[in-house]
Amino acid sequence: MRFVDEVAQISAAQRRRAITDEIMDAIRVLSGPELAGVQRAAAVLTVGGGMSTAGSSGERLGPARDVVDRSEGRSFVGRTACRVCDSEMGDFGNGIVLGDVDVRYGRCAGCGLVAALDPDWLDRAYTEEINALDVGRLRRCLMMSDIVAFVLRGMGGQDVRCLDWAGGYGVLTRLLRDRGYDFHHHEPLAPNVFAKGVTASPDDGRYGLITAIEVLEHLVDPANELAAVAASTDLLLATTEPIPSPTPKPDEWWYYSPDTGQHVTFYTHQSLQQLGRKLGYRVLCGSFVHLFYRGKLPATARLAVTSPRLATLLGASIAPLDRRYGRTEADTAELGRRLRGALP
Ligand SMILES: [Zn+2]
């Protein structure tokens, strides 16, 4: 039985106890006298019960960012098979994106995935004007940098080689490098503004962690587009908003994002499980953070899924400690050398 299903079946009191255990496991991973303050803060939260730790269904990341792999060259025109489980897609109604584009949505009879069946407007959806609608980008990156830093604390910290896949302007990569983490940036479609000198791709060796923040809903053909990622890491941390139940119609849910026209694929937890299976992963689904993994899952990673708000708080608490070993100055020096032509 999946962890989320187990959690749903136990009582609130049991759930609190289970999550407290999760927290304490995660805290045990955080070692060293410098983190005593963090441990005390977490203990207060745990004992006092002043903070809800049972998921964060009210958490909202804001509208999706501008970054995606548009899967150029692939077309789903006329296709009626589900993009993750290959079951039949039934008609789910029509919507309008970008103010004047009619969209036909389908819903999978097998896993519940909802998808725009003929996304042929995407070139228009990725203009700068549309991208500017995502005012929540920086807030989201700050929060995710705390969550990711917390996850990495449980698995080797600043020595873990990481990649932010489809990372937009490079904000998350820069924030995490400023905290000392060995993050690299990948993005074929948007200009690299903040992560110059540290670009990489899934094909450049193995990664201890790859992140895909608000990307899955942009993918036209998720299994194929994630294949290279799945081949290069055993831990993929992805965020996307799961479809509520009952499934909202195209004009009933903000996450369809009609103003941007960039969201084309929407997942149930079952869809995410199916997608993971295709990629050779087990999947731990949460309210918006999901982990695709092989092998043992670090306690900090599990907490990021079950209690992302607490993971954010704990991650923020260790930021001053992280920054003692930040890579900002080293990266600046390296870019300076490149600029002067000292390096190829
Ligand atoms: Zn399906």
Residues whose N, C-alpha, C, O or C-beta is under 5 A from the ligand:
A	BS01	ZN	C82 V84 C85 D86 S87 C108 G110 C111 G112 L113
